[in-house]
Amino acid sequence: MRLCPGGPVVRCVRVCCGRGRWRVCIPKCVRSTWAYTHLLARSLCYNTLTNWDTVNDTLFEPVFWTADRLTRLFGQVFVCLVVVLTSSIVLIAYMVLLPLVLHTYAPWWIVWHLCYGHWNLVMIAFHYYKATRTPPGHPPTTKSEVPFVSFCKKCVTPKPARTHHCGICNTCILKMDHHCPWLNNCVGHFNHRYFFSFCVFLTLGCVYCSISGRNLFIDAYSAIERFKALEAEPAGVPVKGVGLLIGIVPPEAVNGQSSFQTPPPTFTLKDKLLNKSIIYMWVLTSTVAVALGGLTLWHAMLISRGETSIERHLNKKERTRLAKRNRVYKNPFHYGCFNNWKLFLGVEKRSHWITRVLLPSGHAPYGDGLTWDFYPHRKEPLPV
């Protein structure tokens, strides 16, 4: 490498006057040295595949790593929390709502509440158990003839279509939607229906409890306010022996309670707990109904479009990329809204809408999650 002639630094930067303005003329040796250093730095951290998404993923990798480890660590805690909260609502419903229904409602209305409430409870328990215990599906780790579309750098195995790597489970998942901490399991090809059905029936159950307990909530809230008002009143002062001397208290009240003392409160600890449990049930079920209802509608929209949560973002990027080239992207796994629901729910005939949708069913989904060849059903509906 040739050194800059002239010796002093001042000679390396020559100030020239040209065309009526001053400009700095950097010697060629300095410019070549800077270009070489810049190229060397870029060669260490840059390649043709680098983009802002890669840079952001690299910068946030410690955050993702911490979140994955914490989610994996507290997975069983979240499952226990779901079981405890659901059990508490069921207990309050049996102890508060059920006696009210049996004593105040008409017989036919009682039958409806008993049938719907127990059916909804069975559907929630069944689908939550299946969603947590059913493996989502994994690609083969040995050599096979299954076609693949990419290669997982973490598992060092081929990835079939719609397969993605889960950092929490530390494995690839077939048709991965997301990792659900409330299930302590990934939502994939073989348990996606169980997860969605659990969300639907839990939302319906929360809406049912919220509507059925609305009047009870209003009464309980009013009772709690009355309890607070009574507790805020100062207690009376009992009058003892001095009152007998001045003629205020009759003799028979000397050994007992004076009639001038504030009477004891008309509510008990049981009344407090009962009303607070009603408020707790209504607030919890109403909050879960709104939050989980929004999540359920989001997943219903994705199912109608033949997408998962991950594919939603990938397809959006692909549509944007092709739109710049005046081209239209079509989702290859979208077979029409109605057909998408049939494939997702496993409906093959009319009776399956009852036996496989409205009743507990452990049937497997279409396909093995490795190949997706439902093209004959893209134009014509499934035979239902």
C-alpha positions, 0 to 999 in steps of 0.5 A, spaced: 500 500 500 502 506 497 503 512 503 500 519 501 506 523 499 507 530 502 509 528 509 504 532 513 497 531 514 496 538 511 498 536 504 494 530 504 488 535 504 488 540 498 483 545 498 482 547 491 478 553 488 474 551 482 468 554 479 467 559 484 466 555 490 471 551 495 471 544 495 476 539 499 480 534 494 482 528 498 488 524 495 487 518 491 491 514 497 486 516 502 480 514 498 482 508 496 484 506 503 477 508 506 474 504 500 478 498 502 476 499 510 469 500 508 469 493 504 472 489 509 467 491 514 461 490 510 464 483 508 464 481 515 457 482 516 453 483 510 451 478 504 446 478 499 441 476 503 441 481 508 435 486 509 432 490 515 428 484 517 435 480 518 438 485 522 432 486 527 432 479 528 439 479 530 438 485 534 432 482 538 435 475 538 437 476 546 430 478 547 427 472 543 431 467 547 429 470 554 422 470 552 422 463 549 426 460 556 421 464 560 415 461 556 418 454 557 419 455 564 412 457 566 408 453 561 405 448 567 404 454 571 399 457 565 396 451 565 394 450 572 392 457 572 387 456 567 384 449 570 384 453 577 380 459 574 375 455 570 374 450 576 373 457 580 367 459 575 364 452 575 364 452 583 361 459 583 356 457 578 354 450 581 353 454 588 350 460 586 347 460 579 344 453 579 340 454 586 337 460 583 335 457 577 332 451 580 328 456 585 326 461 580 325 459 573 320 455 570 321 447 568 322 448 561 327 454 562 331 449 568 332 444 563 335 448 558 340 451 563 342 444 565 343 441 558 346 447 555 351 449 561 353 441 562 354 441 554 358 447 554 362 445 560 364 438 557 366 441 550 371 446 554 374 440 558 374 435 552 378 440 547 382 443 552 385 436 554 386 434 547 389 441 545 394 440 551 396 432 550 395 432 542 402 433 539 402 438 534 406 434 529 413 434 527 417 432 520 421 426 519 428 426 522 430 420 518 431 420 510 424 420 507 421 421 500 417 427 503 418 433 498 420 439 502 421 447 501 426 449 505 431 447 510 431 448 518 438 451 520 436 449 527 434 442 527 438 441 521 433 437 517 428 439 511 422 442 512 416 441 508 411 446 506 407 450 512 412 447 517 416 452 521 421 452 527 418 453 534 424 456 539 420 454 545 419 447 543 426 447 540 423 443 534 419 444 527 412 443 527 407 441 522 403 447 519 405 451 525 400 456 527 403 459 534 406 456 541 400 457 546 403 458 553 396 457 556 396 450 553 404 449 554 404 446 547 404 448 540 398 449 535 400 445 529 396 440 524 394 435 529 391 439 535 389 446 531 382 444 531 382 442 538 385 449 540 380 453 536 374 449 539 376 450 546 377 458 544 370 457 541 366 454 547 370 457 552 368 464 549 360 461 549 361 459 556 363 466 559 358 469 555 353 465 558 355 466 565 356 473 564 349 474 561 346 469 566 349 473 572 348 480 570 342 481 575 346 477 580 352 482 579 348 488 580 345 486 586 351 483 589 355 490 587 349 494 591 349 489 597 357 490 597 356 498 597 351 497 603 355 493 607 361 498 606 356 504 608 354 500 614 361 499 616 363 506 616 357 508 621 360 509 628 358 504 633 354 506 639 357 506 646 354 501 651 351 505 658 353 501 664 352 502 671 352 510 671 345 510 667 342 506 673 343 512 678 341 517 673 335 513 671 337 513 664 337 505 663 332 500 666 335 496 671 334 489 667 339 492 662 344 493 667 347 486 665 345 486 658 345 490 652 343 497 653 337 499 648 341 505 646 347 501 643 347 500 635 344 494 633 349 488 630 350 488 623 344 484 619 350 481 614 355 476 616 361 473 613 358 468 608 354 474 605 360 478 604 363 472 601 357 470 597 356 477 593 364 478 592 364 471 589 358 473 584 362 480 582 369 476 581 365 471 576 362 476 572 368 480 572 372 474 570 367 471 565 366 478 561 373 480 561 375 473 558 369 473 553 371 480 550 379 478 550 378 471 548 372 472 543 377 477 539 382 472 538 377 467 536 374 471 531 381 473 528 383 465 528 376 464 524 378 469 519 385 466 518 381 459 517 376 462 512 382 464 508 386 458 509 392 461 513 395 460 519 398 466 524 405 465 521 402 464 514 398 471 515 405 475 515 408 471 510 403 472 505 402 479 506 410 480 505 409 476 498 403 480 496 407 486 497 413 484 493 409 481 487 404 488 487 411 492 486 412 487 480 404 488 478 403 481 479 398 478 484 399 473 489 394 467 490 395 463 497 396 455 494 392 453 500 386 457 500 380 452 497 374 457 498 371 459 505 366 453 505 371 448 503 377 451 508 372 450 514 370 443 512 377 441 511 379 444 518 373 441 522 374 434 518 367 434 515 365 429 510 358 428 510 352 432 513 352 428 520 359 430 521 356 437 523 353 434 529 358 428 531 364 432 529 363 439 531 357 439 536 359 433 540 366 431 542 370 428 537 377 425 537 378 424 529 384 426 526 385 432 521 385 431 513 392 429 511 399 427 514 401 435 515 407 433 510 404 434 503 398 438 501 394 435 495 387 437 496 387 440 489 381 436 486 376 440 492 378 447 490 373 448 485 368 443 487 365 443 494 366 437 498 361 431 498 357 433 504 
